[in-house]
Amino acid sequence: MKLPPDVEFHEDIRLLIYRPRGLVNEAALNKTLSALEDLEAKLEKPFDRFSDTLAADEVELNFKYVIQFSLHRRLAYAGHPSVKSAILATDSTMIHYGKMHAVLTQGSPIKVRVFQDRKEAADWLNVPVERLAETLSP
């Protein structure tokens, strides 16, 4: 399965990593959502998620979209094993939408938390912090 360039899947630690660059908008999230749901359908075991939004420099989302996205995820993932979704963000808008997503997915198997520190996110996900660091291609 070919993933979008800003999405990685690490089978050994059961972790999907999303690293948006530049603009984060509905089209970008829909493309990532499609890849996520394809992986969920293909793989038999659950996996956690990590969104590293530090390289995103603009957010073009709105409340309506975030509510629809979150409610869609609640319904689409209902009845599945529990997973964690860590969002690393320092931009106030991204933090706000991340926290909103966390509230809207409460009570579902998707446990969302927003972090401003990569090490804290790694600890919560039970993975080495080095695995969450971006590896730059030569």
C-alpha positions in Angstrom: 0.0 0.0 0.0 1.4 3.4 -1.0 1.1 6.0 1.7 1.0 9.8 1.1 4.5 11.3 1.5 3.7 12.8 4.9 2.5 9.5 6.3 4.8 6.7 7.6 3.8 3.3 9.2 6.2 1.6 11.5 5.1 -2.1 11.7 7.7 -3.0 14.5 6.2 -0.5 17.0 2.6 -0.4 15.5 2.7 3.3 14.9 1.4 5.5 12.1 3.2 8.9 11.9 1.7 11.9 10.1 4.0 14.9 9.5 2.1 17.6 7.7 4.2 20.4 6.1 3.0 23.8 5.1 -0.7 24.1 4.9 -3.1 21.8 6.9 -6.5 21.9 5.4 -9.5 19.6 4.8 -7.9 18.2 1.6 -4.7 17.2 3.5 -6.6 15.7 6.4 -9.0 13.8 4.1 -6.0 12.3 2.2 -4.4 11.2 5.5 -7.8 9.9 6.8 -8.1 7.7 3.7 -4.7 6.2 4.3 -5.4 5.7 8.0 -8.7 3.9 7.2 -7.1 1.8 4.5 -4.5 0.6 7.0 -7.1 -0.1 9.7 -9.0 -2.2 7.2 -5.9 -4.0 6.0 -4.1 -4.7 9.3 -5.6 -7.1 11.8 -4.0 -5.6 14.9 -4.6 -2.1 16.2 -1.9 0.6 16.0 -1.3 4.0 17.6 -1.0 7.3 15.8 1.4 10.3 16.2 0.8 13.6 14.4 3.9 15.8 14.4 2.4 19.2 13.3 5.6 21.3 14.0 6.4 21.7 10.3 2.9 22.9 9.5 2.9 26.7 9.0 -0.7 27.4 8.2 -4.0 25.9 9.4 -7.1 26.3 7.3 -9.7 24.3 9.2 -13.0 25.3 10.9 -15.1 24.0 13.7 -17.6 22.3 11.5 -15.0 20.2 9.7 -13.2 19.2 13.0 -16.6 18.2 14.5 -17.5 16.1 11.4 -14.0 14.6 11.3 -14.1 13.6 15.0 -17.6 12.2 14.8 -16.7 10.2 11.7 -13.7 8.7 13.5 -15.9 7.8 16.5 -18.4 6.0 14.3 -15.8 4.4 11.9 -13.7 3.0 14.8 -16.5 2.0 17.1 -16.2 -1.5 18.4 -12.4 -1.7 17.7 -9.6 -2.1 20.3 -8.4 1.0 22.1 -5.7 3.1 20.4 -3.8 6.2 21.3 -3.5 9.3 19.1 -0.8 11.8 20.2 -0.8 15.2 18.5 2.4 17.2 18.9 1.6 20.9 18.4 2.9 24.3 19.4 0.7 26.4 17.2 -2.3 27.7 19.2 -4.8 27.0 16.5 -3.5 23.4 16.0 -3.5 22.9 19.8 -7.1 24.2 19.9 -8.4 21.9 17.2 -6.4 18.9 18.7 -8.0 19.5 22.1 -11.4 19.7 20.4 -10.8 16.4 18.6 -9.8 14.9 22.0 -13.0 16.0 23.6 -15.2 14.8 20.7 -13.6 11.4 20.7 -13.9 10.9 24.5 -15.8 7.7 25.3 -14.6 6.0 22.0 -11.7 3.6 21.6 -9.6 6.5 20.2 -7.7 8.2 23.1 -6.4 11.5 21.9 -4.0 13.8 23.7 -2.2 16.9 22.6 1.4 17.5 23.6 3.9 20.3 23.2 6.8 18.1 24.1 8.0 15.2 21.9 9.4 13.2 24.9 6.0 13.4 26.7 4.2 12.1 23.6 6.8 9.3 23.2 6.3 8.3 26.9 2.5 8.2 26.5 2.8 6.1 23.4 5.4 3.8 25.0 7.9 4.3 22.2 11.5 5.6 22.2 11.5 9.4 21.5 14.1 8.8 18.8 11.3 6.9 16.8 9.2 10.1 16.8 12.1 12.3 15.6 12.0 13.2 12.0 14.7 11.5 9.9 15.9 13.7 7.1 16.8 12.1 3.8 20.3 12.9 2.5 
